Amino acid sequence: MSKTVLCYGDSNTWGAATVPRPDDRYAPDERWPGVLRAALGSGWLVIEEGLNGRTTVNDDPVEGAEKNGSTYLGTCLQSHKPLDVVVIMLGTNDLKARFNKSPWEIAQGMGVLVDMVKTAGIGRGGGVPRILVVSPAPTLDEIPNHAEMFEGAQPKSKLLAGAYKTLAEERGVEFFDAGSVIRSSTFDGFHLDPDAHAALGKAVAAEVEKA
């Protein structure tokens, strides 16, 4: 029986490309969930659930209410159950100036999502799947073309890993700091280059295989 891992995230899970690609999206085997799939092997089913602009728990007044990660998560979990592992990597879009959120507040939003997974009964036999909280790589000082949108984001982004680690410890779930193995692209300051996707996919695979 194969095991199933759900990757729930934003444009960096969807695969928004920083180099020329059809539809401005990396190919399935280039995106970090695809790299994860290859690393885990045939015994695993990896489900990609990435959405450009997705936040943890906020409707976006500019990009739309559907960007709220908590609105769709419940349906997503029920649609793909049973799940063995749920990986959540969100928070970059919460750094946008229009949300005016602190790292602690962003982590609390992640906590809402973690609690939703824990109480959804979507693990094997209606239990709780393993939950891996991933803090995104910090944004860069220079964010070409989006400087105003992400004004003040960079120092906050550096604090997300610590806030997420504390949150994960409080909730009794697993944690991984993406910034420990990758950095954001100089192309725009917050998306990922192909080599970062490759490194992240392999690192997440190592975390999943720990158990």
N, C-alpha and C positions, 0 to 999 in steps of 0.2 A: 504494500500500500504506500503510495507516494505521500509526501507531506506537502503542505501548502503554506507559503509565506506571502503576505500582502504588503506591498510597498505603497504607503500613503503619503503623498507629498505635493509639491508645487511644480513650478516649471523645471526645476533641476531634477525632478523625478520624471516628468513628461519628456525631458530631453531637449530643451530649448538650446539651439546650437550657437556657438560663438564663432564658428567657421562655416563657410558655405556648405549647405546641405539642402536637399529638396524639402520644401515646406518649412525651412528653418528649424528642422528637427533632426536630431541624430537618429541613425538607424537603430532598430531594436537591439542588435548585438553590441552597439556602442554605448547605449544608455546604461547607467549603473545597475538598474534591475536586470538588464540583459546579461551584463557581466556577472552579476550575482547568480543568475540562472546557470550560466556556463560553469561557474566555479562549484556550485553545489551538485551539479550532475543530474542524471535522469530520475533520481529518487525524489526530486522536488519539483513542484509547480510554483512558479513565481508570477504573481499577479501585479501588474503595474496600475496604479491609480494616481496619476499625476495630473494636476490642473494648473495652468498658468495663473499666477496671481492669488493662489489659495492662501488664506490666512488660517490661524488656529481657530478662532471663534468669532471673527468680525465680518459682518456684511461690509462690502466695499462700496462707499457712496459714489465712487467714480466708475469702477469696473463691474459692479453688480453684486447682488445679494448671494448669487451662486458661488462666490469666492469664499464664503464662510465654510471652513472645514468641518465644523460641527454639524452643519445642516445635512450634509450628505453622508457623513460617516456611518450613521446607524443603518441606513439603507445599504450602503456598500458592504458592511460587515455581514448583514443577513443574506445578501446576494451571493457571497462567496463562501459561506460557512460549509463545513467546519474548517477552521483555520488553526494552524499549529504555531505560527509566528506572525505578529503584526509589527511592522517597522514603520515608525512615523518620523518623517523629517520635514518639519515646518518651522516657520519663525522668521524667515527672511522678509516676507511681505508684511509681517507685523511691524517691521522696522520703518516702514514708510512714514514720512512726517505727518501725514493726515491722520494717522491713528494715535500718535503722541503717547506711545506706551513705553514703560520701563522694561528692562530685562526681566524683572520679577513678574510683572504683569503678563508678559509674553509666556513665561514659564507656567503661570497659572492657567493660561489658555491651553497649553499643552496638557496640563493636568486634567482639564475637563475632557479632553479626547481620551486620555489614558483611562479615566474612570468609565467612560462610555464603553471602551473595549472590555474592561474588567467585568462589567455588569451585563453585557449583551448576551451571554450564554452561547457564544459562537465557537468555542473550542471543541475539542473532541469530547463526545458525550455530554455536550452542553456546558463544559467547563470553561476555564479561562486559558487562552493561548499565552505563550510567551510574548511579552511586549518589549520592544527595543526602541527607546527614545534616542533619536539622533539629532544632535545640535548641528545646524548647518555651518559651513565654513564662514568665517567673518567676511563682511564686505571689505573692499579695499578703500583706501583714502580717496582715490580718484574714481568717480563713477560717471564715465562719459555718457552724455545725453540724458542722464537721469539724476543729476546732482541735486536739483530742488526736491524731487520726489523722495530721495533718500537723505535729505539734509539731517545731520546729526546721527545717522545710522551707525557709522563705523565704530565709534567707541562703545555703543550699546551692543553691537554684534560681537565684540570681543568678550563681553560678559555673559553671553547666552549659555556657553558651555557650562560655566559654574552654576548658573541658575537651573539649567536642565539637570545637571548631575544631582543637585540637592533635591529637586522635584522627584527624580527617579528613585532616589534613596527613600524619600518619604512615602512614595507609592509602592515601594517594593518591586520595581521593575528594572529592566536592564538599561544601560546607558552607553552611548558611544559618541565621542567627539569627532565629527568629520574633519574639523580643522587640524586634527593631529596627523592627518595623512594627505590632505589636499588644501589648496588655496583657491580663491575665486579668480576668475579670468581677468586679465588686464583689458580685455575687449570691452567689458562694460562694468566690471567691478563687483558683480554679484552672481553671474552665471558660471558654469563650469566648462572647461576645455575637455577635449576627448581623453587626455591622459588623466585628468581628475576623475572623470567617470570610471575609467578603468581601475584606478587605485581605490576609489570608494567602493565599487562593487566587490572587489576582492576583500577589502577590509570588513565589509558587512558580512560577507560569506564566512569569514573567520569567526566573527561574533556569533553568527547563527549556529555554526558547527561546534561551538564550545560545549554545548550540552549534548 
